Amino acid sequence: MASEHKSSEKKLAGKVAIITGGASGLGEATARLFAEHGAKVVIADIQEEKGREVAESIGGGGSSSSHHHFVKCDVSDEQQVESLVKATVEAHGQVHVVVCCAGVISGQDQDILNLDLDASDSLFAVNVRGTAAMVKHAARAMVDGGVKGCVICTASVTATFGTALKIDYAMSKHAVLGLVRSASIGLGKHGIRVNCVSPSAVATPLLCTSMNMPEEEIDKVFEPFNVLKNGEFLKPKNVADAVLFLACDDSKFVTGHNLVVDAGFHPNH
């Protein structure tokens, strides 16, 4: 009976959550899990068709008043981010949880000797500027509404280990860590928690496209670097579980924390 109660517990009942990058990958997995746990989910993404499909599949409709709905938003445009947050507050009264999953990966090797700074600017516009804009405007809405909410950003193990290639991606995720730790200090007095998750390689559509490999091959490429050998591969759902923990009251005293979800991944293992 106890296990049945636990499985049916709605950890986000009555909460309103915005998830950027919610149309696919880690964002989609998080949106689905949040909906299962009772949250009203606003899916924000530039992938309009996929975003609407996800919203509809978890019980959403076309209007902003629906339980779950999609809003097209390019997070690199601060005005769009501000409009997203304002529209959410107008539709649902307030925002309790924000998950920043929107991100991009370098389209080229990007080693230090051949670093294309113009390309890096485009990546930073999404991964760093976009995440900072989302934290800024979501936190403003929470403070204005007297909401002791929480923000969860997506970093990466590359922010800790570094990488020889696609270094602008690692740089951007290191910036996210700095943002989380700094924002948690600035927002703590308002009762707002700010944390991040740092997964190792997860075979999302974004990574599959970047590496030009199917999901199964990516799993096999990175598995040897995992210290934990449990016969499974890291999936978006596993990362979403960690995000849920940081979003609910199970972690009510956790802030400024980087929750690593990587099976003990170590590049030198």
C-alpha positions in Angstrom: 0.0 0.0 0.0 2.9 2.4 0.8 4.4 2.0 -2.6 1.0 2.6 -4.3 0.6 5.8 -2.3 4.1 7.0 -3.2 3.6 6.3 -6.9 0.3 8.3 -6.9 1.6 11.3 -5.0 1.3 14.6 -6.9 4.5 16.5 -5.9 3.6 19.6 -8.0 -0.1 19.7 -7.5 -1.4 23.3 -8.0 1.9 24.6 -9.3 2.5 26.5 -12.5 5.7 25.6 -14.4 7.4 27.1 -17.4 9.8 24.8 -19.2 11.9 26.3 -22.0 13.1 23.8 -24.6 10.1 21.8 -23.7 9.3 20.5 -27.2 11.9 17.7 -27.2 14.7 16.0 -25.2 15.2 16.8 -21.6 12.6 19.6 -21.7 9.9 17.3 -23.1 10.7 14.5 -20.5 10.4 17.1 -17.8 7.2 18.5 -19.1 5.6 15.1 -19.2 6.8 14.2 -15.7 5.6 17.6 -14.3 2.2 17.1 -15.8 2.0 13.6 -14.2 2.7 15.3 -10.8 -0.1 17.8 -11.1 1.6 20.9 -12.5 0.1 23.2 -15.1 2.9 23.2 -17.7 3.7 26.0 -20.1 6.0 24.6 -22.9 8.2 27.2 -24.5 10.3 26.4 -27.5 11.1 27.6 -31.1 9.8 24.2 -32.4 6.2 25.1 -32.8 4.7 21.9 -34.2 6.5 19.7 -31.8 5.7 21.9 -28.9 2.0 21.9 -29.6 2.1 18.1 -30.0 3.7 17.7 -26.6 1.2 20.1 -25.0 -1.8 18.3 -26.6 -0.4 14.8 -25.7 -0.2 15.7 -22.0 -3.8 17.0 -21.9 -3.3 20.6 -23.1 -5.3 22.7 -25.6 -4.6 25.5 -27.9 -5.5 28.4 -25.6 -3.4 29.9 -22.9 -6.1 29.1 -20.4 -5.7 25.4 -21.0 -4.1 23.2 -18.3 -1.0 22.7 -20.4 -0.2 24.8 -23.4 2.6 25.9 -25.8 4.1 29.3 -26.3 6.6 29.9 -29.1 9.6 31.6 -27.6 13.2 32.3 -28.7 15.0 32.7 -25.4 17.9 34.6 -27.0 15.3 37.5 -27.4 14.8 39.0 -24.0 11.5 40.6 -25.0 10.1 37.2 -26.0 11.2 35.8 -22.6 9.5 38.7 -20.8 6.3 38.2 -22.8 6.3 34.5 -22.0 6.5 35.1 -18.3 3.9 37.9 -18.4 1.5 35.7 -20.5 1.9 32.9 -18.0 1.1 35.1 -15.0 -1.9 36.5 -16.9 -3.2 33.0 -17.8 -2.5 31.2 -14.5 -2.1 33.9 -11.8 1.5 33.2 -11.0 4.6 31.1 -11.7 6.0 28.7 -9.2 8.6 26.7 -11.1 10.8 27.5 -14.1 13.0 25.0 -15.8 15.6 26.3 -18.3 16.2 23.4 -20.8 16.6 25.5 -24.0 20.1 25.1 -25.4 22.2 24.5 -28.5 25.4 22.6 -29.2 28.2 23.8 -31.4 27.8 22.9 -35.1 31.5 22.6 -35.6 34.6 21.2 -33.7 35.4 24.4 -31.9 38.8 23.5 -30.4 40.8 26.3 -28.8 43.1 26.8 -31.8 40.2 27.1 -34.3 37.5 28.8 -32.1 35.0 30.6 -34.2 34.0 33.4 -32.0 31.0 34.5 -34.1 29.6 31.0 -33.9 30.3 31.1 -30.1 28.3 34.3 -29.9 25.3 32.6 -31.3 25.6 29.7 -28.9 26.1 32.0 -25.9 23.0 34.0 -26.9 20.9 30.9 -26.3 22.7 29.0 -23.6 23.9 31.9 -21.4 21.9 35.0 -22.3 18.7 33.1 -22.8 19.0 31.3 -19.5 19.9 34.5 -17.7 16.9 36.3 -19.2 14.6 33.5 -18.1 15.9 33.5 -14.6 15.7 37.3 -14.4 12.1 37.6 -15.6 10.8 34.5 -13.8 12.3 35.7 -10.5 10.8 39.2 -11.0 7.4 37.6 -11.4 7.9 35.4 -8.3 9.0 38.4 -6.2 6.1 40.6 -7.5 3.7 37.8 -6.7 5.1 36.9 -3.4 5.9 33.4 -4.6 8.6 31.4 -2.9 9.3 29.5 -6.1 12.2 27.7 -7.7 14.3 27.8 -10.8 16.2 24.9 -12.3 18.8 25.4 -15.0 20.5 22.8 -17.2 24.3 22.7 -17.0 26.5 19.8 -18.0 29.4 17.7 -16.8 31.5 19.4 -19.4 31.3 22.5 -17.2 33.4 20.6 -14.6 35.7 18.5 -16.7 36.1 20.7 -19.7 36.5 19.3 -23.2 38.9 19.4 -26.1 36.2 20.0 -28.7 33.0 22.2 -28.7 34.7 24.2 -26.0 32.2 27.0 -26.4 29.5 24.6 -25.2 31.5 23.8 -22.1 32.2 27.5 -21.5 28.5 28.3 -21.8 27.6 25.6 -19.2 30.2 26.8 -16.9 28.6 30.2 -17.1 25.2 28.6 -16.2 26.8 27.3 -13.0 28.0 30.8 -12.1 24.6 32.2 -12.8 22.9 29.6 -10.6 25.3 30.1 -7.7 25.0 33.9 -7.9 21.3 34.0 -8.5 20.7 31.7 -5.5 22.4 34.3 -3.3 20.5 37.2 -4.7 17.1 35.5 -4.5 17.5 33.7 -1.3 16.0 36.6 0.7 12.9 36.2 -1.3 12.6 32.5 -0.5 13.3 31.6 -4.1 15.6 28.6 -4.7 17.9 28.3 -7.7 19.6 25.1 -8.7 20.9 23.2 -11.7 21.3 19.7 -13.0 24.4 18.6 -14.8 23.8 15.5 -16.9 26.5 13.6 -18.9 25.8 12.7 -22.5 22.1 11.9 -23.0 20.9 10.7 -26.4 18.5 13.6 -27.0 17.5 14.6 -30.6 19.9 17.6 -30.2 22.9 15.4 -29.4 21.9 12.8 -32.0 21.9 15.5 -34.6 25.1 17.1 -33.4 27.0 13.8 -33.5 25.1 12.4 -36.5 24.5 9.2 -34.7 21.4 7.2 -33.6 20.5 7.0 -30.0 21.8 3.5 -29.6 25.3 4.4 -30.9 25.6 7.4 -28.6 24.7 5.2 -25.6 27.5 2.8 -26.5 30.1 5.6 -27.2 29.7 7.1 -23.7 28.9 4.1 -21.5 32.5 3.0 -21.1 33.2 6.3 -19.2 30.5 5.6 -16.6 31.8 4.4 -13.3 28.3 3.1 -12.4 27.6 -0.2 -14.3 23.9 -1.0 -13.7 23.1 -2.4 -17.2 21.2 0.8 -18.2 21.9 4.0 -20.2 21.2 7.5 -19.0 17.9 8.7 -20.5 16.0 12.0 -20.4 13.5 10.6 -17.9 16.4 10.1 -15.4 17.4 13.7 -15.7 13.7 14.8 -15.4 13.5 12.8 -12.1 16.3 15.0 -10.7 14.6 18.1 -11.9 11.4 17.1 -10.2 13.3 16.6 -7.0 14.7 20.1 -7.2 11.3 21.5 -8.1 9.3 20.0 -5.2 9.3 20.3 -1.5 11.6 17.3 -1.2 14.4 19.8 -1.7 13.0 22.8 0.1 16.3 23.6 1.8 18.5 23.0 -1.4 19.7 26.0 -3.3 22.8 27.1 -5.2 23.3 23.4 -5.9 24.6 21.6 -8.9 23.0 18.1 -9.0 25.1 15.9 -11.2 23.3 13.1 -13.0 26.0 11.1 -14.8 26.5 7.6 -13.6 29.9 8.7 -12.3 31.0 9.8 -15.7 34.7 10.5 -15.9 36.5 11.1 -19.2 39.7 9.6 -17.9 38.1 6.5 -16.5 
